[in-house]
Amino acid sequence: MDAQYFVERFGARRRAPSFSSYGNAGTVGLLIEPRTKEEFVAAVAALGDESFDVAGRGTNILFPDGEYDAAVLTTRAMTGAEFCGEVAVALAGERLSSLAKKAAARGLSGLERLAAIPGSVGGAAAMNAGAFGTEFADVALWVDVLADGKRERLCPDECGFGYRKSALGKDAIVLAAAFSFARSDRAAVEREGRKYAALRAASQPKGRSLGSTFKRVDGTSAGWYIERAGLKGAREGGAEISQKHAGFIVNAGGGTAADYLALADRAQREVYKDCGVRLELEVVVAGR
Ligand SMILES: Cc1cc2nc3c(=O)[nH]c(=O)nc-3n(C[C@H](O)[C@H](O)[C@H](O)COP(=O)(O)OP(=O)(O)OC[C@H]3O[C@@H](n4cnc5c(N)ncnc54)[C@H](O)[C@@H]3O)c2cc1C
């Protein structure tokens, strides 16, 4: 790959620090951060058959320690949202929290339960992120994707949404999404938002993490099984199963990706030994 072309044409950076919210130290070979949909489409076209990773704001991706010799295309500089009546169209890199704030200021209800999820609109679409019984799929009207070099508009039924999964990703990159809101009043929407933020703050750790490490099992949180297996507070190097919420692995200081994966692996083994339940990673591991 002609990395210099991406540096000159798209302002890409070589050996840029990786940016996952777990905060392990590492770099990616080439970080490309387009600011518009057009630039994004041009960057994907220029990559051609080269392999690359897609990322949003890195709140659910674990990047390898050290040098990760790969091109990473992130939407995080591609932000903004436009409102028309009860509909908003947001670019993929827009923070879900920022979109929710803008909606609340207009008295539009719909994102209050998802407002504190720290990722981007594109990442929330790809993961079908959810909280308090509401998922991305419930509030999305359509999703614009880049698939096979072509831009397409998909309705939610065409996105393959399931529990913390979708058919969106590297083969159907989210460029933008539209949301449908219900008209309410600003104070009520903001009050609801504060209520869910407080519930979250009361139960989740503040430290650096990637959110829930594992998916729920038949509606039961993975944290419940991990706690049952006696692993609350367990550590591997700088990675720790949160004392506050066993479903989170937090970086307790100097945590590496290897520590994170060793601890996740230990949780899977011990939970299986304890009660025969297999935990499935929710977190995406780059390069796997
Ligand atoms: C403190 C904390 C709390 C969290 N709470 C929740 C929660 O309540 N509910 C929940 O569901 N999640 C939660 N998460 C996880 C995470 O915030 C969500 O999964 C979020 O939607 C990921 O968005 P992102 O932009 O950070 O995506 P990234 O982490 O950058 O990427 C995640 C996945 O999405 C893909 N992706 C990203 N952008 C695009 C795109 N534009 N097109 C196609 N694929 C894309 C990536 O390839 C990757 O596979 C939490 C995380 C943290 C750190």
The ligand as a Tripos MOL2 file, in Angstrom:
@<TRIPOS>MOLECULE
LIG
   53    58     1     0     0
SMALL
NO_CHARGES

@<TRIPOS>ATOM
      1 C1        -18.3570    2.7310   29.8200 C.3       1 LIG1
      2 C2        -19.0220    2.0170   28.6500 C.ar      1 LIG1
      3 C3        -20.3710    1.7410   28.7030 C.ar      1 LIG1
      4 C4        -20.9970    1.0800   27.6420 C.ar      1 LIG1
      5 N1        -22.3350    0.8170   27.7190 N.ar      1 LIG1
      6 C5        -22.9460    0.1930   26.7000 C.ar      1 LIG1
      7 C6        -24.3470   -0.0790   26.7690 C.ar      1 LIG1
      8 O1        -25.0470    0.2670   27.7110 O.2       1 LIG1
      9 N2        -24.9060   -0.7410   25.7140 N.ar      1 LIG1
     10 C7        -24.1830   -1.1270   24.6280 C.ar      1 LIG1
     11 O2        -24.7790   -1.7240   23.7020 O.2       1 LIG1
     12 N3        -22.8630   -0.8760   24.5460 N.ar      1 LIG1
     13 C8        -22.2320   -0.2260   25.5460 C.ar      1 LIG1
     14 N4        -20.8920    0.0420   25.4580 N.ar      1 LIG1
     15 C9        -20.1260   -0.4320   24.2860 C.3       1 LIG1
     16 C10       -19.9980    0.5870   23.1440 C.3       1 LIG1
     17 O3        -20.0730    1.9240   23.6420 O.3       1 LIG1
     18 C11       -21.0580    0.3800   22.0720 C.3       1 LIG1
     19 O4        -20.9690   -0.9000   21.4870 O.3       1 LIG1
     20 C12       -20.9320    1.4340   20.9550 C.3       1 LIG1
     21 O5        -22.0510    1.3740   20.1440 O.3       1 LIG1
     22 C13       -19.6710    1.2560   20.0950 C.3       1 LIG1
     23 O6        -19.5190    2.4210   19.3010 O.3       1 LIG1
     24 P1        -18.0690    2.8890   18.8000 P.3       1 LIG1
     25 O7        -18.2460    4.0380   17.8830 O.co2     1 LIG1
     26 O8        -17.1730    3.1290   19.9240 O.co2     1 LIG1
     27 O9        -17.6420    1.6080   17.9650 O.3       1 LIG1
     28 P2        -16.2110    0.9210   17.9260 P.3       1 LIG1
     29 O10       -15.8570    0.4120   19.2640 O.co2     1 LIG1
     30 O11       -15.2410    1.8280   17.2780 O.co2     1 LIG1
     31 O12       -16.5380   -0.3130   16.9650 O.3       1 LIG1
     32 C14       -17.3550   -1.3710   17.4190 C.3       1 LIG1
     33 C15       -17.7080   -2.2760   16.2230 C.3       1 LIG1
     34 O13       -18.5070   -1.5420   15.3110 O.3       1 LIG1
     35 C16       -17.8950   -1.5030   14.0120 C.3       1 LIG1
     36 N5        -18.1390   -0.1700   13.4800 N.ar      1 LIG1
     37 C17       -17.8790    1.0250   14.0630 C.ar      1 LIG1
     38 N6        -18.2690    2.0410   13.2520 N.ar      1 LIG1
     39 C18       -18.7720    1.4600   12.1360 C.ar      1 LIG1
     40 C19       -19.3300    1.9650   10.9290 C.ar      1 LIG1
     41 N7        -19.4450    3.2790   10.7080 N.pl3     1 LIG1
     42 N8        -19.7550    1.0790    9.9980 N.ar      1 LIG1
     43 C20       -19.6610   -0.2580   10.2110 C.ar      1 LIG1
     44 N9        -19.1260   -0.7990   11.3220 N.ar      1 LIG1
     45 C21       -18.7030    0.0560   12.2740 C.ar      1 LIG1
     46 C22       -16.4150   -1.7700   14.2550 C.3       1 LIG1
     47 O14       -15.8220   -2.3380   13.1040 O.3       1 LIG1
     48 C23       -16.4890   -2.7490   15.4210 C.3       1 LIG1
     49 O15       -16.7560   -4.0390   14.9460 O.3       1 LIG1
     50 C24       -20.2370    0.7000   26.5070 C.ar      1 LIG1
     51 C25       -18.8790    1.0010   26.4480 C.ar      1 LIG1
     52 C26       -18.2670    1.6650   27.5110 C.ar      1 LIG1
     53 C27       -16.7950    1.9960   27.4210 C.3       1 LIG1
@<TRIPOS>BOND
     1     1     2 1
     2     2     3 ar
     3     2    52 ar
     4     3     4 ar
     5     4     5 ar
     6     4    50 ar
     7     5     6 ar
     8     6     7 ar
     9     6    13 1
    10     7     8 2
    11     7     9 ar
    12     9    10 ar
    13    10    11 2
    14    10    12 ar
    15    12    13 ar
    16    13    14 ar
    17    14    15 1
    18    14    50 ar
    19    15    16 1
    20    16    17 1
    21    16    18 1
    22    18    19 1
    23    18    20 1
    24    20    21 1
    25    20    22 1
    26    22    23 1
    27    23    24 1
    28    24    25 2
    29    24    26 1
    30    24    27 1
    31    27    28 1
    32    28    29 2
    33    28    30 1
    34    28    31 1
    35    31    32 1
    36    32    33 1
    37    33    34 1
    38    33    48 1
    39    34    35 1
    40    35    36 1
    41    35    46 1
    42    36    37 ar
    43    36    45 ar
    44    37    38 ar
    45    38    39 ar
    46    39    40 ar
    47    39    45 ar
    48    40    41 1
    49    40    42 ar
    50    42    43 ar
    51    43    44 ar
    52    44    45 ar
    53    46    47 1
    54    46    48 1
    55    48    49 1
    56    50    51 ar
    57    51    52 ar
    58    52    53 1
@<TRIPOS>SUBSTRUCTURE
     1 LIG1         1 GROUP 0 **** ****
